Amino acid sequence: MSKIKLGVIFGGMSTENEVSVISAQSVLENLEREKYQVFPIYLDKDGKWYEYIEGVNDKQEIQNVIEYLKKLDILFPVLHGLYGEDGTIQGLFELVKKPYVGCGVLASSIGMDKVYTKVVFHQANLKQAKYEYIRKHQQDYIYIDKTFQEETMKLEDVVERVSSQMKFPMFVKPSNSGSSVGINKAKNKEELKQAIEYASQFDHKILIEEGIIGKEVECAVLGNEEVIASCVGEIKSAEEFYSYDAKYKNQQSRTEIPANIPETLSDEIRKQAIKAFKAINGKGLSRVDFFIEQETNEIYINEINTLPGFTSISMYPKLFEASGIHYPELLNKIITLSAKD
């Protein structure tokens, strides 16, 4: 039987290029080579495409990307952030009519945009932390209420409005960013102002959320129509919150799999993870993040990641490993799902 020609695409034009490369190394090391003829493809920060020659560690630029992709059987984007998991590259795959791993255009774009994820989750009746949504516009900001009425105001006025609606601490996030890039915790009005200014460097759309004191937990999902959920794992951040540095640079950060929580809570989180995945029209795989409030044990959904990390320390493969699906088998399953409706 002939091998499946599998294009593994990594790198990308986002701030998460380096994380993507690390994820791809793990994927390439764990693919069953008797099943796949692997074509490693690197997309650099300027949008140039390169074919990697395995074993030689050499690369050559792909002159005709469309024709190159068309010769492959299945495309596996191991990409994070803008242009990789926001529906952009998925649209290209649709145009070349090739099956690909992961969520489609709609689910990818919703999952990437934190504000619109909130809107969909609200419609799905999934409990969330209080939040406010603003946009940077030239030197001012536009405050957008829950009915999408807009009001232009100065940053100082935004800070006053937001702090009158929610309690500190708050988390300020670029709406379109991953791996906690651009996120800051604000404990007072001055920190809120600084965090908004910082987040606006990464995206003109900014989400501000009321902080929840409690456990930060994650659940992985796998499937198209028939979706399964992994066990639940807890993030034990070495810093105040799970920032980019806490995730990838601080060796004191760790995970607890399975999380030390009651079985009833775990079951409910798994159920809500599947519901969230289906609510955005998910396909293939995602990781869904939640908070468990310390005082009440209430579950709050945080966000969904439609192309979760695949590094050796990433939660998605580790959660399924603890649930009995080992890394190479997990890769086989998500690649097989890509060829199904």
C-alpha positions, -999 to +999 in steps of 0.1 A: +000+000+000+014+034-010+022+059+017+001+090+024+018+121+012+016+143+043+026+180+042+035+192+077+034+230+077+051+250+105+066+283+114+042+310+101+039+348+102+027+352+137+045+359+170+043+322+177+066+311+149+092+297+172+067+277+193+053+263+161+087+250+150+091+232+184+056+217+180+065+205+145+097+188+157+076+167+181+051+159+154+078+149+129+095+127+154+063+108+163+048+103+128+047+066+118+069+067+087+056+034+074+023+051+069+033+086+057+057+101+032+064+133+051+069+167+034+081+192+060+071+227+049+084+259+066+065+292+063+088+321+074+077+353+091+077+371+057+053+346+042+079+327+021+074+289+018+103+264+020+105+227+016+128+210+042+149+181+031+149+158+061+182+144+072+201+171+055+186+200+075+185+220+043+157+240+028+148+254-006+121+279-014+089+266-030+083+287-062+047+276-068+030+270-035-004+261-050+010+234-073+032+221-045+003+217-021-018+200-048+006+171-051+001+162-015-027+140-001-033+156+034-021+189+049-012+191+086-008+227+098+012+228+129+008+265+131-002+289+160-015+324+160-025+347+131-024+333+096-021+298+110-051+290+131-074+319+123-090+304+092-066+321+067-045+291+057-075+269+061-091+289+033-061+283+011-064+245+018-101+247+008-091+265-025-066+238-034-092+212-025-070+192-001-081+176+032-064+191+062-060+185+099-081+205+123-110+229+123-124+246+092-124+283+082-154+293+104-144+275+136-107+286+132-116+322+128-141+322+157-117+303+180-089+327+172-109+359+179-114+359+217-143+385+215-163+365+190-156+333+209-173+350+239-203+359+218-207+323+206-202+308+241-228+332+254-253+318+229-244+283+239-252+292+275-217+285+288-208+305+319-180+330+314-162+357+334-175+393+330-158+410+301-156+443+282-145+448+246-127+479+232-110+488+199-080+510+194-087+537+168-059+562+160-052+579+193-085+570+209-105+539+218-139+527+209-159+512+238-184+485+225-212+474+247-230+440+247-254+452+220-225+464+199-233+500+203-200+520+200-187+551+218-154+567+211-135+579+242-100+586+256-081+559+273-086+574+307-124+573+301-122+537+290-104+528+323-131+546+343-159+529+324-144+494+327-135+497+363-170+508+371-183+476+354-159+450+368-137+443+398-100+441+399-079+421+392-086+421+354-068+404+325-062+424+294-057+405+262-053+412+225-084+396+209-063+378+182-033+363+199-022+330+213+003+315+237-006+343+261+013+369+240+003+404+249-016+395+280-012+413+313-029+413+347-041+446+361-047+452+398-056+488+396-065+516+372-029+526+364-020+490+356-052+486+335-042+517+315-007+503+308-021+468+300-045+483+274-017+503+258+005+471+257-022+449+243-030+474+215+005+468+202-006+433+192-042+438+180-065+468+177-093+447+193-088+442+230-106+420+255-107+429+292-119+401+316-126+401+353-102+378+371-114+345+386-096+332+417-093+294+415-079+266+394-070+269+357-079+236+340-078+223+304-096+195+285-087+182+250-113+171+225-110+149+194-135+140+167-158+154+140-194+144+148-185+118+173-164+138+198-145+125+228-130+145+256-098+137+275-093+137+312-090+172+328-056+187+336-047+216+359-021+243+351+002+251+380+018+284+369+050+295+385+040+331+379+009+351+388-008+339+356+001+315+328+020+341+306+041+333+276+072+331+298+054+310+324+045+285+297+077+282+278+106+296+298+098+291+335+108+255+345+088+259+377+055+259+359+039+224+358+008+205+351-012+181+372-028+153+350-054+143+359-065+174+379-072+169+416-109+178+414-141+159+421-152+134+394-185+153+390-166+185+382-144+167+358-174+151+340-191+185+337-159+201+323-156+173+297-192+178+287-188+215+284-156+211+264-175+191+238-204+216+238-180+245+232-162+226+204-195+219+186-208+255+192-180+269+171-185+242+145-152+225+154-136+196+136-107+173+144-092+187+175-092+215+201-082+222+236-107+240+258-096+260+288-117+266+320-115+281+355-130+265+386-138+293+410-122+287+444-151+296+467-180+282+447-166+254+425-184+271+396-170+263+362-162+292+339-151+286+303-121+307+293-113+300+257-108+274+229-076+267+210-083+251+176-047+243+169-032+235+203+005+231+209+022+198+202+055+204+219+068+178+244+053+198+273+020+207+255-012+199+273-031+185+243-010+154+237-003+150+274-040+150+283-048+123+257-016+103+268-031+102+303-064+091+287-048+061+270-041+075+235-003+078+229+013+105+208+018+085+175-017+070+178-032+105+185-015+118+153-029+089+133-064+097+146-064+134+138-049+128+104-076+102+097-103+126+108-091+152+083-101+129+054-137+125+068-166+148+065 
